[in-house]
């Protein structure tokens, strides 16, 4: 059930991002360090996007799930992606897309530059 919610959330996030002018470069990118939900290009920057979907308001913000440990893992994944893609010199940033699903409707929020690589 949670996996299906996550997949639907990622699809809704992607559609929302496309409507905002993002160009999707990769979906569910897997490498030895884990998985990136979405990788996109927006305004000349590579954007690593973590999607967090929550059912109802009581579940808390999806952004709350981006712990310091999760940030470090995402940074490692991003560095790997940039290196193997030949994009190591391209500017990048980390966005978090949160979806709050309530009564079949989703509220989508993009947190641009949610955190820095260091």
C-alpha positions as CSV (number, residue, x, y, z in Angstrom):
1,X,0.0,0.0,0.0
2,X,2.8,2.5,0.9
3,X,4.7,1.5,-2.2
4,X,1.7,2.3,-4.4
5,X,1.2,5.6,-2.6
6,X,4.9,6.5,-3.2
7,X,4.7,5.5,-6.9
8,X,1.5,7.6,-7.4
9,X,3.2,10.5,-5.5
10,X,6.3,10.4,-7.7
11,X,4.1,10.4,-10.9
12,X,2.1,13.4,-9.6
13,X,5.3,15.2,-8.6
14,X,6.8,14.6,-12.0
15,X,3.7,16.0,-13.7
16,X,3.7,19.0,-11.5
17,X,7.4,19.6,-12.2
18,X,6.9,19.3,-15.9
19,X,4.2,21.9,-15.7
20,X,6.7,24.2,-13.9
21,X,9.3,23.9,-16.6
22,X,11.5,21.1,-15.3
23,X,12.9,18.6,-17.8
24,X,13.1,15.1,-16.4
25,X,16.5,13.4,-16.9
26,X,16.0,10.2,-14.8
27,X,13.4,8.5,-12.8
28,X,14.2,6.1,-10.0
29,X,17.9,6.3,-10.8
30,X,19.7,3.3,-9.1
31,X,23.4,3.0,-8.4
32,X,25.5,1.3,-5.8
33,X,24.7,4.0,-3.2
34,X,20.9,3.8,-3.5
35,X,18.2,5.4,-5.5
36,X,17.3,9.0,-6.6
37,X,13.5,9.6,-7.0
38,X,13.9,12.1,-9.9
39,X,16.7,13.9,-11.6
40,X,15.8,16.9,-13.6
41,X,17.2,20.0,-15.4
42,X,15.8,23.4,-14.6
43,X,17.3,26.8,-15.6
44,X,20.6,25.2,-16.5
45,X,21.0,23.3,-13.2
46,X,20.8,19.6,-12.5
47,X,18.2,19.1,-9.8
48,X,18.0,16.1,-7.5
49,X,14.5,15.7,-6.3
50,X,13.4,13.7,-3.3
51,X,9.6,13.0,-3.3
52,X,7.8,12.6,-0.1
53,X,4.1,11.6,-0.1
54,X,2.0,11.6,3.0
55,X,-1.6,10.6,3.5
56,X,-3.5,13.2,5.6
57,X,-2.3,16.1,7.6
58,X,-1.5,14.0,10.7
59,X,1.3,12.1,8.9
60,X,3.6,15.2,9.2
61,X,5.4,17.0,6.5
62,X,7.3,14.9,4.0
63,X,10.2,17.3,4.3
64,X,10.5,16.2,8.0
65,X,11.6,12.8,6.6
66,X,14.8,14.3,5.1
67,X,17.1,13.6,8.1
68,X,20.8,14.6,8.2
69,X,21.6,10.9,7.3
70,X,19.2,11.0,4.4
71,X,20.8,14.3,3.2
72,X,24.3,12.7,3.2
73,X,23.0,9.7,1.3
74,X,21.4,12.0,-1.3
75,X,24.6,14.0,-1.7
76,X,26.6,10.9,-2.3
77,X,24.1,9.7,-4.9
78,X,24.1,13.1,-6.6
79,X,27.9,13.1,-6.8
80,X,27.9,9.6,-8.3
81,X,25.3,10.6,-10.9
82,X,27.1,13.8,-11.9
83,X,30.4,11.9,-12.2
84,X,29.1,9.0,-14.4
85,X,27.0,11.4,-16.5
86,X,29.9,13.7,-17.2
87,X,28.1,16.6,-15.5
88,X,30.5,17.2,-12.6
89,X,31.0,20.9,-13.6
90,X,27.3,21.7,-14.0
91,X,25.6,23.5,-11.1
92,X,23.2,21.4,-9.1
93,X,20.7,21.7,-6.3
94,X,18.5,19.6,-4.1
95,X,14.7,20.0,-4.1
96,X,12.1,18.2,-2.1
97,X,8.6,17.8,-3.4
98,X,6.0,17.0,-0.8
99,X,2.6,15.7,-1.5
100,X,-0.2,15.7,1.1
101,X,-3.0,13.4,0.0
102,X,-6.4,14.0,1.6
103,X,-9.7,12.7,0.3
104,X,-8.3,11.8,-3.1
105,X,-6.7,15.2,-3.7
106,X,-3.0,16.0,-3.5
107,X,-1.5,19.3,-2.4
108,X,2.0,19.6,-4.0
109,X,4.7,21.8,-2.7
110,X,8.2,22.2,-4.2
111,X,10.9,23.1,-1.7
112,X,13.7,24.6,-3.9
113,X,17.2,24.3,-2.5
114,X,15.9,22.3,0.4
115,X,19.5,21.7,1.5
116,X,23.1,22.3,0.4
117,X,25.7,19.7,-0.5
118,X,28.2,21.3,1.8
